[in-house]
Amino acid sequence: MKNKLKSKLKILLTVIAVSTTLLSFGQDQQNKKPTVLPINKAIDKGLLELKISGASDPRIFHEVVDRDGVHFGKCMAIILKSNIDSLVLLKIDCGTELIPFDTTFQTMIVTKSVELPLYPNQTYATRFYAMCGEIHDDPPYIESKYKVGELSDSNTVKLAQYFEKNFIQNMIGQHALWAYTDEADVKELEKYGADSLTLALTQNILNDLSIKTTLNPEKQKEEVLTANNIEVNKFLIYGSGGLVLLLLSTTIYLLVRQRRNDEINT
């Protein structure tokens, strides 16, 4: 009888130990942060299959869109299909270029960093923020396919990071980007909804980042200073000349007066 009790007790203790171990492991796995990988690195390792395209569907009527299509906002769509049995987060950095397979479409610039969950052996779809980087090419839509490129040039990245930090995912930011990437001027931006108020805000962005474009050309401070110097120099020359003339006239007058007094006295 005692042996049976000992055996049952031993089994119970074993079950408890195993359960505790499994519970602890499960909690550790739950608390463990998923691995974060740059999306291009995950692609190179074959961890997933993906499709990136524009999010705009011309068959669906939108009450408010920017002219000629969706150039900014959550205008890009992505579908991820996992090839692995663990959760991984895929990172796309702000300022990354999205390159179209068809060059008639605009290169896109990611304007908000994202970490996309790659769920184990599942397919996941979402949209993310971007802006168009080529004003004269076609805007993206659901049939325009893209691939993930590298970070853009330093000024484009500065603009994208500014948009992210200040929540500028709108026309004002898009126009600032086009002013830099395409040297878009006032008349060109007016075709895409710009007016005096929005242009002033766009110029503020460019000025804050010290990015000079046709919208906010750098003032020629040296030329203004030179012109002022010329005015000052003229004043000094004319003033000095007048003073010399006055002194000369006074001297002549005194000499003449002194001579007359000498003649009278003699």
C-alpha positions, 0 to 999 in steps of 0.5 A: 500500500505504501509503495502504491502511494509513493508511486502515485506521489512520484507521478504527481510530482513529475506531472507538476514539475513538467507542467511548471517547466512548460508554463515557464517556457510558455511565459518566456516565449510570450515575453520574448520580443520577436526578432526584427529583420530588415525586410530585404534581409528577410527576402534574401533569406527566403523567409517570405514571399511578398507583393507590393503595389499601390493601394488605390483601386480606380474601380472604387470611387473615393470621396476625397483623393488627391488629383490624378490618384493617391500620391501620399498617405497610406497609398501603398499595399503589401501582402506577406506570405510566411515560409517559416514557423516563427513570428518575425517583424519586418522593418522598412525604414523611413526614407526607403525607396520603393522601385516600380517594375514598370518605370512609367510609374513613380518611385515611392518614398516611405514616409513612416517606418513600419514593423510588419508582423510575419506570422508563422506560416500565414499570409498578412496584408496591410497598407503603409505610408509613402509619397511619390518621388517623381511628379511626372510619372504615373501614380501607383495603383493596385496593378502597379508592382514594386520592390523594396529598394535602399535608402534614398539620398540624404535630403530625401531621407531628411524630408521623410523623417521630418514628415514622420516626426511631425505627422505630415502625411498630406499634400503640403509634405508631398509638395515639399518632396516634389520641390526637391526631387523634381524642382517643382515650381509654384505653377506646377504645384498649383496643378496639384492643389497648391495655393498661397497658404499651402505653399507657405507651409511647404516653404516652411518645411524646406526652410526648417531643413535648410533645403533650397529649391525653386520655392525657397531660393536662398537670399543673396545676402552678400549682394545686399550687403555690397549694395549697402556698402556702396550707398554708405561709401557714396554718403562718405564721399559726398559728405567728405567733399562737402566738408572740404569745400566748406573748410576751403571757402571759410579759409579763403574768406578769412584770408581775404578779410585779413588782407583787407584789414591789413590794407586799411590799417596801413 
